Amino acid sequence: MQSTPKIEQFIPISEELTKFAYQAFQQSKTVFAVAHNNISSRLTNLVVEGRKGRTTPVSAEVLNKLQKRREKLFEADLQDAVKGVYPANILFDNPWEDFFRYYPEILLDLPEIWEKLQKKEYQKFSSDIDREGYPAYYLQNFHQQTNGYLSDMSANLYDLQVELLFNGAADAMRRRILAPLKQWLSDFAPTSPEQIKLLDLACGTGRTLRFIRATLPKASLFGVDLSPAYLRKANQLLSKIPGELPQLMQANGEELPYLDNYFHALTSVFLFHELPPQARQRVIEESFRVVKPGGIFIICDSMQAIDNPDFKVMMDNFPIIFHEPYYRNYTTDDLVRRLEKAGFENVRTENHLVSKYWIARKPV
Ligand SMILES: C[S@@+](CC[C@H](N)C(=O)[O-])C[C@H]1O[C@@H](n2cnc3c(N)ncnc32)[C@H](O)[C@@H]1O
């Protein structure tokens, strides 16, 4: 008589299904983003004088290497979900409502972007935008965004724009901070999960906090950002998910409104390339101040020049295509040295697709 299969025997099948669904999901995002990027860059080259030929074409060999790194990233993302680092459902998390509502706005915003590119006007803000109290370096139309980080429309479009920019891989790159975070928790965290206090610095619209909430459902989460519009959007999106709402506050990362040694862990995603060098150092020093001894600081941002010479062309092209005034300096900045100067130790780095990660500990 045949015995009934045990439940574990079904698990590989569900893993296969998850893998298949995830690959299909990522592929459809990539295809859409590549088509969007091709069309919008062709239109931009047609409309904006002198635009064509300013960037260096990326060779087929580099594109091939990039594709391999993309596959590795998605595999690592999938494996972390399979291992239970985070729940598999966040692999499929996508702001669909915003996609259908705001994708047409991204297209409608193109003429405004062309005007900025044509006139090289990258510090332009509408008269109704309050610019008081922000550091001068922040008052920029980063990536040609209309009204920089200071309007509700910019906050509504941001997640879609980033996902398009990275050809559908932005969230998978954000999630690479979760494994080292969870590992640190199991190796060193002195308290139970409910007592963990974690700050996401420059939380933007809250995508990273959303993934951290799914990974650490019991932790107390905090987010700071300079943009009130992005914090409003984060509040709107995070209040839809179960669990305690992260505490969000408007603040400059250079002067964090928290006591010394307050957080067990700090994360920061895609911030440092948008800071001038002095601000980078001050943000790192503030992070050191507010994290507890033994605590962890994880930074995710763009890859840098020393990481892979093959991708130098892409790094050189990036600030030509997008208004990113501090990016070039960032690509050669030694963040390990900056972290150590602030007092962090055991700094290690990782690279995934086009991102880089610094994982640092404050000495006990
Ligand atoms: C490229 S976005 C990254 C947002 C988010 N972390 C993500 O993963 O998409 C940069 C964010 O940094 C914020 N920001 C820039 N300079 C800042 C500063 N000095 N202090 C706090 N937030 C800052 C911006 O308002 C914006 O939300």
The ligand as an ORCA input file, in Angstrom:
! r2SCAN-3c Opt
* xyz 0 1
  C      17.102     58.623     -3.381
  S      15.988     58.900     -2.066
  C      16.018     57.367     -1.153
  C      14.729     57.147     -0.387
  C      14.550     55.748      0.188
  N      15.520     55.447      1.202
  C      14.554     54.684     -0.886
  O      15.052     53.596     -0.649
  O      13.987     54.907     -1.953
  C      16.882     59.964     -1.020
  C      16.069     60.382      0.184
  O      16.952     61.038      1.085
  C      16.290     62.148      1.668
  N      17.346     63.039      2.131
  C      18.293     63.671      1.402
  N      19.128     64.356      2.191
  C      18.731     64.126      3.467
  C      19.214     64.528      4.747
  N      20.257     65.314      4.869
  N      18.548     64.099      5.837
  C      17.457     63.307      5.737
  N      16.962     62.894      4.562
  C      17.588     63.289      3.434
  C      15.423     62.674      0.546
  O      14.373     63.481      1.017
  C      14.946     61.373     -0.100
  O      13.758     60.896      0.476
*
